[in-house]
């Protein structure tokens, strides 16, 4: 049975409204991605062109930018090369070159969505809000989400608050887009000092502006503080976020509890509001699994507001998800050590470093984090998970103990710590210690299927406490009937109880659910052998060897192929298989 995956770092959950946000609502048209075959004879550097397309298809923005640049040397006004180069440069956060290339496209009578975003970023950075209005005019009239929000914030930047309010209100009246208009209108009102107006929008549970994201909740809490309603702000935080240790929330709660007026800094001016538009669109597109467009708008938000850490973390996460680990590491590393989100960035940087194949360096990052923040629970959990992933179980167990000591009185949501420490104890040969931790995890969460399965399987594998183990596994199967590993445990329990015929169906089902798992396949071979289907058993053991079993399991599987399971059990001094009526081999 494989180990469960170590936990991912926690940060504020983003919960944008569920809606059908299609790219047609974003204004400028055109594909953001790779250069496409045009059917025309290629006149430029074909090698550079093909290399650029290959790199772009892997989201390797650095290589793609280099190869597109080489291809453009011999064909500087090729629209498809320019479009690909724009996306690659934005992927690197290079909006200046991207904007320049979009200008060339416009001279050629075409445009790209990514390039349109690059020109907007350049205008906003220059605080040229009239240029933003000119650029977004057509899309705003058509009801495009991006252009309407940008228009409204550009009007705020020009001091035309009444016009901005009317623009927001038009968006609020648009089906499926009202929540975006409400959220940004509330931010704009608060940035102008109208905290009462912002509170009316945020406080209305039927309109959903506050529920868009964790940032919406923090914005409302800050508005409440500005209205001298710190108690209400604290109640809002307590109702929304759990009580786990998070430096950013802890500091916010401390200031509210002390009666301090927390300044409204979610969006302080028009440029920050425009950055929030890019961030909002990126988060919404992320729900559509549109990685390229999501990164375009997230990078735009980062270019406009590089010190906004929610934006930085989103960019790094997107790059990591696209397997651009070195770029993700760079972005995570831009967050300063004195930031309240530094621990989130360091955990992300460690995960990206591990994914890049530098496991020891990943652990060193987390070791440094726990030294600098010895009382931060999530840092110790991340380090323990990293040790466990590296199969350094003694070190993992020690650090899990440190994390558990930081808990005080364990709560039901803390069951994973005891589960993980129990796994480490079992791998170290301390079965009694493992059972103690796994039973504590079940005390905290009695119906947790992973724990029920792990403890039940551990008993079954040792041939101990089999009836209770079977009951645990049956409960786990009832809760997760589609889990191949849990069904494998059930079948293996039947096998260890001598109920070989009962084991066949669930073991075959487990093999269908986990068709290339060496343990499940090996178990299927043993079950077949036990019911007399010896040729099929040998076939399954051969398959198990091809799936990369552990160094401990592989020799035993080979030995079974050489002399059969009965002889292997005799060599091991294990009880023989219970006799069953032999069946003819097909």
PyMOL commands that set and color helices and strands:
alter all, ss='L'
color gray80, all
select helices_A, chain A and resi 23-26+46-57+61-74+79-91+95-107+113-125+129-141+145-157+161-172+178-191+195-203+210-212+214-226+230-240+247-257+270-286+291-304+309-321+325-332+342-355+359-372+377-389+393-407+412-427+431-444+449-462+466-479+484-496+500-513+518-530+534-546+551-563+565-572
alter helices_A, ss='H'
color red, helices_A
deselect
rebuild
show_as cartoon
